[in-house]
Amino acid sequence: MEQQKAVTIFESLSSGVRLDVYRLLVKQGPEGMVAGDIAAKLELPPTNLSFHLKALTHAQLVSVEQEGRYQRYRANIPLMVELIGYLTAECCAGQPEQCMDTSALAGCIGYVESSSPVKSA
């Protein structure tokens, strides 16, 4: 991952609303959620949510797929795992296993390996 990509991701997540949206989508896994359900769950006006979803999509943190009249959003888990790898690559002189317990990522690894490439809008 290049530094500019990491910066774009962090800028996108610097909003509390966007962080809440991303975390909600992570909880949903590959199923994702339609925009109206996200707005209802987070008690956000649809126009406000639309602005934040556009920013997350632009940063490639979420993908969007048209389903009839609805748009379904999914968290880009592989990108987040890549970001974590970028942040920890130099940990303990390039031996991150000495610095942290990576078992917390174990649940995501299976999802990353089984997921198809993320489509962006």
Secondary structure, 3 states (H helix, E strand, C coil): CCHHHHHHHHHHHCCHHHHHHHHHHHHHHHHCEEHHHHHHHHCCCHHHHHHHHHHHHHCCCEEEEEECCEEEEEECHHHHHHHHHHHHCCCCCCCHHHCCCHHHHHHHHHHHHHCCCCCCC
